[in-house]
């Protein structure tokens, strides 16, 4: 099984596999439900009947290109089984199986799955490859069943990506200025990069997102999104978050990665509009190669989402919140330029802000202005009478270190270097800092941002 986001290159990969199999003398059968081919479901037709008809059409030497003719064709399971009975090295390749099936339609799902396992996994000389936007590991077992005896196992396979920047830049003149962090933003997925860079009038990430039938928003969707974003493990198959699988990829069984290019749209849906804007600034900032602002933006997003996560589960240790603290509100502010130079300026400005909900965490961004000490600050306060707890992070794209001490009234000051040693270190000549090691930085970024750590850039 191959699973990746919209415009993730699934069809391209499957067609490549089809060509290679033909070159090797195998018998690939290519069936697609991605909307670019003439196989449509007809009224009252069950999914298995549609699949059988599509396979029959793919096997025909001469076929009509008129949809109405193909819709009149019928193929029984017995007829297909008889046709394939004596043939070996048959590989059924299905593109966008999710278009044909919905896991919620239990009977149809099981019927198609049983057929695929019976005829293409359990049977000698037959093989199955398919792509889908519904990549759950449990879904694989539900779809294809467990099989019996020596039956082959169905597995999720990571799709290839391109980290060769010259090749990505050479796809088109419009791609020639692509930076490494921009490629990270689009998941190193050539087809997505190409679409965004060259098809500005016909392709829109926002438009693709709006085509999704989104469920009614509730706290459970937000919690599940954050769990998957940071842990890289999929939540349940029947959870509402599954409506957004087309924004993700599945690198392995039970695993999930959210593609950063689609995360901005997801955050808008989750009513986190400020964070959505911060995410969508990343490719613009990343266009200024070696400025370090792209790394600042990535850390800012990770911090902001960790603060939102603290509303739903125990706060990440690095946030430095008091034991058992769980904010009811999370606020996001851009610090005015005249107030962001020194931490004392930020504190004075923050004390003038009117806060209505307690306990809260507020994420304060200098908006990439040149600040003397911190590139982002966050504040926790339990109630109007309690102490405001300040923490801050300074970001360095490379391995350089701060040139000022952390103010004594800060709880923590962390240095996040893009190329840090494995473990935390404590500086000799600077007071109040903890230089976070790569292990903790990657843990804080989480699974979906691991590739955005500069040391992991090609």
ROLUMLUM-704862 format. One line per 3 residues: for each residue x, y, z of C-alpha. Coordinates in steps of 0.05 Angstrom, whole numbers, plus 32768, in hexadecimal, padded with zeros to 4 digits. Layout:
// ROLUMLUM-704862
X,Y,Z ~ ...
// end
This chain:
// ROLUMLUM-704862
8000,8000,8000 ~ 8017,8046,7FEF ~ 7FF9,8082,8011
8009,80CB,800B ~ 7FE8,810F,8009 ~ 7FC4,812E,7FCE
7FF5,813C,7F95 ~ 8025,810D,7FB8 ~ 803B,80E8,7F79
8016,80A7,7F86 ~ 7FFE,809F,7F3E ~ 8043,80AF,7F23
8064,807A,7F4F ~ 8030,8045,7F3C ~ 8038,8053,7EF2
8083,804D,7EFA ~ 807A,800A,7F1C ~ 804B,7FF5,7EE5
807F,8005,7EAF ~ 80B7,7FE1,7ED5 ~ 808D,7FA3,7EDE
807C,7FA1,7E95 ~ 80C6,7FA7,7E83 ~ 80D3,7F6A,7EB0
809F,7F41,7E8B ~ 806C,7F43,7EC4 ~ 8021,7F4F,7EB8
800E,7F8F,7EDC ~ 7FC5,7FA5,7EDA ~ 7FBB,7FEF,7EE8
7F78,8008,7F03 ~ 7F6E,8051,7F18 ~ 7F35,8074,7F3C
7F58,80B8,7F40 ~ 7F27,80DC,7F13 ~ 7F53,80DF,7ED6
7F3A,809E,7EB8 ~ 7EF8,8087,7E9B ~ 7EE2,8057,7ED3
7EA9,8075,7EFA ~ 7E7A,8054,7F2B ~ 7E34,804D,7F0D
7DF3,8052,7F32 ~ 7DE7,801B,7F65 ~ 7E28,7FF9,7F53
7E4D,7FDA,7F8E ~ 7E97,7FEA,7F95 ~ 7EAC,7FA2,7F87
7E86,7FA4,7F45 ~ 7EA8,7FE6,7F33 ~ 7EEC,7FC8,7F43
7EDE,7F89,7F1A ~ 7EC8,7FB4,7EDF ~ 7F06,7FE0,7EE5
7F34,7FA2,7EE5 ~ 7F10,7F86,7EA9 ~ 7F18,7FC8,7E83
7F63,7FC9,7E94 ~ 7F6A,7F82,7E78 ~ 7F48,7F92,7E36
7F76,7F98,7DF9 ~ 7F47,7FC9,7DD8 ~ 7F1A,7FF4,7E03
7EEA,802D,7DF7 ~ 7EFD,8071,7E14 ~ 7EB4,8084,7E1A
7E9C,8082,7E62 ~ 7E56,806C,7E50 ~ 7E71,802E,7E2C
7E9D,801B,7E67 ~ 7E64,8025,7E97 ~ 7E3C,7FEF,7E73
7E73,7FBB,7E79 ~ 7E6A,7F86,7EAF ~ 7E9C,7F54,7ECB
7E8D,7F1E,7EFE ~ 7EBF,7F07,7F32 ~ 7EBB,7EC0,7F15
7ECB,7ED8,7ECF ~ 7F08,7F00,7EE7 ~ 7F20,7EC6,7F11
7F1B,7E96,7ED6 ~ 7F41,7EC7,7EA9 ~ 7F7A,7ECF,7EDB
7F7C,7E87,7EF3 ~ 7FB6,7E6F,7EC9 ~ 7FDD,7EB0,7EC7
8018,7EBF,7EF3 ~ 803E,7EFE,7F06 ~ 7FFE,7F26,7F05
8003,7F67,7F2C ~ 7FC4,7F8E,7F39 ~ 7FD4,7FD8,7F42
7F9C,8003,7F5C ~ 7FA3,804F,7F5F ~ 7F78,8075,7F92
7F53,803A,7FB0 ~ 7F36,806B,7FE3 ~ 7F0B,808A,7FAC
7EE8,8047,7FA3 ~ 7EE2,8036,7FED ~ 7ED0,8057,802D
7EE2,8031,806E ~ 7E9F,8046,808C ~ 7E7B,801C,8057
7E8D,7FDD,807D ~ 7E6C,7FA9,8050 ~ 7E88,7FC6,800F
7ECC,7FCF,802F ~ 7ECF,7F87,8046 ~ 7EB5,7F6B,8004
7EE9,7F8E,7FD9 ~ 7F20,7F7E,800B ~ 7F0E,7F35,800D
7F11,7F32,7FC1 ~ 7F55,7F54,7FBE ~ 7F73,7F26,7FF2
7F54,7EE7,7FD6 ~ 7F68,7EF3,7F8E ~ 7FA8,7F1D,7F92
7FC9,7F10,7FD6 ~ 7FB7,7EC8,7FE8 ~ 7FBC,7EAE,7FA1
8000,7E99,7F87 ~ 801B,7EC1,7F4C ~ 7FEF,7EFD,7F5B
8003,7F3E,7F7D ~ 7FE3,7F7F,7F94 ~ 7FFB,7FC7,7F99
7FCC,8001,7FA8 ~ 7FCC,8049,7FBD ~ 7F9A,806A,7FEB
7F8C,80A6,8017 ~ 7F72,8077,804D ~ 7FB4,805A,8065
7FA3,803F,80AA ~ 7FC5,7FFF,80C0 ~ 7F84,7FE6,80DE
7F63,7FF9,809D ~ 7F92,7FCC,8077 ~ 7F7F,7F92,80A4
7F35,7FA2,809E ~ 7F39,7FAB,8053 ~ 7F63,7F6F,8040
7F57,7F43,807D ~ 7F8C,7F1B,80A1 ~ 7F8F,7EE3,806E
7FA1,7E9D,8082 ~ 7FDC,7E6D,8084 ~ 8013,7E85,8056
7FEC,7EC3,803E ~ 8018,7EFE,802F ~ 8012,7F3B,805C
7FFA,7F7E,8043 ~ 802B,7FB5,8056 ~ 802F,8001,8051
806C,8017,8029 ~ 808D,805B,802E ~ 808A,8081,7FEC
80CA,809D,7FCF ~ 80DA,80E7,7FD6 ~ 8110,8111,7FB6
8144,8134,7FE1 ~ 8170,8144,7FA5 ~ 8169,818F,7FA1
8187,8196,7F5A ~ 8154,8164,7F40 ~ 811A,8189,7F62
8132,81CC,7F48 ~ 8139,81B1,7F02 ~ 80F1,819A,7EFD
80DD,81DE,7EE0 ~ 80F6,8225,7EDD ~ 80C3,8236,7F12
80E5,8205,7F41 ~ 812C,8220,7F36 ~ 812B,824B,7F75
8112,8214,7FA3 ~ 8136,8215,7FE7 ~ 8141,81D9,8014
810F,81F0,8049 ~ 80DB,81FB,8013 ~ 80E6,81B4,7FFC
80DE,819E,8044 ~ 809C,81C5,8048 ~ 8081,819D,800D
809B,815B,8029 ~ 80D1,8152,7FF3 ~ 8097,813B,7FC7
80A9,814D,7F7F ~ 8061,814B,7F65 ~ 8048,817A,7F9C
8083,81A9,7F93 ~ 8078,81AA,7F48 ~ 802D,81B7,7F4F
8037,81F1,7F80 ~ 806F,8211,7F59 ~ 8055,8209,7F11
8009,8203,7F15 ~ 7FF7,8241,7F3C ~ 7FB6,824B,7F16
7F9E,8203,7F15 ~ 7FB7,81E7,7F57 ~ 7FA9,8202,7F9C
7FB9,81E2,7FDF ~ 7F7E,8208,7FFD ~ 7F51,81F0,7FC5
7F66,81A8,7FD0 ~ 7F58,81AF,801A ~ 7F13,81CC,800E
7F01,818F,7FE5 ~ 7F06,8164,8024 ~ 7EC4,8154,8047
7EDA,816D,808B ~ 7EB6,8155,80C9 ~ 7E99,8183,80FD
7ED2,819F,8126 ~ 7ED8,8189,816E ~ 7F11,8185,81A1
7F1C,813C,818F ~ 7F32,814D,8148 ~ 7F65,8180,8162
7F80,814F,8195 ~ 7F87,8118,8162 ~ 7FA9,8146,8130
7FDD,815B,8163 ~ 7FE7,8113,817A ~ 7FF5,80FC,8133
801E,8139,8121 ~ 804E,8130,815B ~ 804F,80E4,8166
804B,80CD,811E ~ 8019,8096,8133 ~ 7FD4,8092,8116
7F96,809A,8140 ~ 7F5A,806C,8138 ~ 7F3C,805C,80F4
7EF7,8074,8109 ~ 7F0F,80B7,8124 ~ 7EF8,80F6,8101
7F41,8109,80F2 ~ 7F41,80D3,80BC ~ 7F1B,8102,808F
7F5E,8126,8085 ~ 7F8A,80EB,8071 ~ 7F94,810B,802C
7FC1,813F,804F ~ 7FF1,810A,8069 ~ 801E,80D2,8055
8028,808C,8072 ~ 8072,8079,8076 ~ 8063,8036,8098
802E,800D,80B9 ~ 8009,8035,80ED ~ 8033,8073,80DF
801F,80B8,80C6 ~ 8041,80F9,80B3 ~ 801B,813A,80A7
8035,815F,806A ~ 8047,81A5,8082 ~ 802D,81C6,8042
7FE6,81AF,8055 ~ 7FED,81BD,80A0 ~ 7FDC,8207,8098
7F97,81F5,807B ~ 7F8D,81C2,80B2 ~ 7F9C,81F6,80E7
7F69,8226,80C8 ~ 7F35,81EF,80CD ~ 7F49,81E4,8116
7F3B,822F,8121 ~ 7F85,823D,812D ~ 7F89,8274,80FA
7FC7,8297,8116 ~ 7FEE,8256,8112 ~ 7FD5,8249,80CC
7FF2,828C,80B7 ~ 8034,827B,80D9 ~ 8038,8239,80B4
8029,8259,8071 ~ 8062,828B,807C ~ 8095,8253,807C
80A0,824C,8031 ~ 80A6,8297,802A ~ 80D9,829B,8063
80FC,825D,8047 ~ 8107,8282,8007 ~ 813C,82AA,802C
816F,8273,802F ~ 819F,8271,806A ~ 817A,82AA,808E
8166,827B,80C6 ~ 811F,8296,80C5 ~ 8104,8254,80A9
8120,822F,80E5 ~ 8102,8264,8113 ~ 80BF,8259,80F2
80C3,820D,80FA ~ 80D4,8213,8144 ~ 809C,8246,814D
8069,8217,812F ~ 8081,81DC,815A ~ 807D,8207,8199
8038,8223,8189 ~ 801C,81DE,817A ~ 803B,81C1,81B9
8017,81F8,81E0 ~ 7FD5,81E7,81BF ~ 7FE2,819D,81CE
7FEA,81AF,8218 ~ 7FA0,81C0,821A ~ 7F90,8177,820A
7FC7,814C,8229 ~ 8001,8155,8259 ~ 802F,818D,8243
8071,817D,8223 ~ 80A8,8182,8257 ~ 80CF,81B7,8230
8095,81E8,8236 ~ 80A9,81F0,827F ~ 8062,81F5,8299
8055,81E7,82E3 ~ 8046,819F,82F4 ~ 7FFF,818D,82E2
7FF2,81D0,82BF ~ 7FC1,81CC,8286 ~ 7FB1,820E,8263
7F69,821C,8250 ~ 7F7D,8251,821E ~ 7FB8,8258,81EE
7FC6,829C,81CF ~ 7FF3,82AF,8195 ~ 8010,82F5,818E
8041,8318,8162 ~ 806A,8348,818C ~ 806C,838F,816F
80B1,839F,8153 ~ 80BD,83D6,8186 ~ 80B2,83A5,81C0
80D8,8367,81A9 ~ 8121,837B,81AF ~ 812E,8369,81F8
8108,8339,8226 ~ 80F9,8372,8256 ~ 80D6,8396,821D
80AD,8358,820F ~ 8099,8351,8258 ~ 8083,8399,825E
805A,8394,821E ~ 803A,8352,8234 ~ 8024,836D,8277
7FF9,83A0,8252 ~ 7FD3,836B,822B ~ 7F8D,8359,8243
7F85,830E,824E ~ 7F40,82F1,825C ~ 7F4B,82A6,8262
7F74,8283,8298 ~ 7F9E,825A,829E ~ 7FBF,826C,825C
7FFD,8263,8232 ~ 800F,829C,8203 ~ 8040,8293,81CA
8063,82D5,81B9 ~ 8087,82DB,8177 ~ 80B5,8315,8164
809E,8307,811D ~ 80E6,82FA,8106 ~ 80FE,833E,811C
8144,833F,8137 ~ 813C,8331,8182 ~ 8177,8334,81B1
816A,82F5,81D8 ~ 812E,82CB,81C4 ~ 810D,82BA,8181
80CD,82A4,81A4 ~ 80B3,82AC,81EB ~ 8079,8289,820D
8056,829D,824D ~ 802C,8273,827E ~ 7FFF,8291,82B3
7FCE,826A,82DF ~ 7FA2,82A5,82F4 ~ 7FA4,82F2,82F4
7FC6,82F3,8339 ~ 7FFB,82BE,832B ~ 8041,82C7,830F
804C,82CA,82C4 ~ 807D,8293,82B1 ~ 80AA,82A5,8276
80D1,8275,824A ~ 80F7,8282,820A ~ 811B,8261,81CF
8153,827C,81A5 ~ 815C,825A,8161 ~ 819D,8253,813B
819E,8233,80F6 ~ 81E5,8219,8101 ~ 820D,820D,8140
8219,8254,815B ~ 8206,8267,81A2 ~ 81E4,82A3,81C6
820B,82E2,81D7 ~ 81DF,82F6,8213 ~ 81C9,82D5,8254
8182,82C1,8262 ~ 815E,82F5,828E ~ 815A,82DD,82D6
810E,82E1,82D5 ~ 8107,82AE,829D ~ 80F6,8267,82B1
811E,8249,8277 ~ 8147,825F,823B ~ 8152,822B,8205
8180,822C,81CA ~ 8167,8205,818D ~ 819F,81FB,815C
8192,81DF,8118 ~ 81D0,81B4,811F ~ 81D5,81A5,8169
81FC,816E,818D ~ 81D3,8131,819F ~ 81CA,8143,81E9
81BB,8182,8210 ~ 81F6,81AD,8226 ~ 81FD,81E4,825A
8228,821F,8244 ~ 8264,8236,826C ~ 8262,8280,825A
8217,828D,8257 ~ 81E6,828C,8292 ~ 81A0,826F,8290
81A5,824A,824D ~ 819A,8201,823D ~ 81B5,81EF,81F9
8185,81BA,81E3 ~ 81A1,817D,81C1 ~ 8189,815F,817F
8165,8127,81A4 ~ 8138,8156,81CC ~ 812F,8186,8191
8116,814F,8164 ~ 80EA,8135,819C ~ 80CB,817A,81A3
80C1,8183,8158 ~ 809E,8140,8153 ~ 8096,810F,811A
8078,813D,80E6 ~ 80AF,8172,80EE ~ 80EB,8144,80F4
80FE,8150,80AB ~ 80FD,819B,80BA ~ 8138,8196,80EA
8171,81B7,80C3 ~ 81A3,8180,80D4 ~ 8174,8151,80AE
8174,817C,8070 ~ 8199,815E,8034
// end
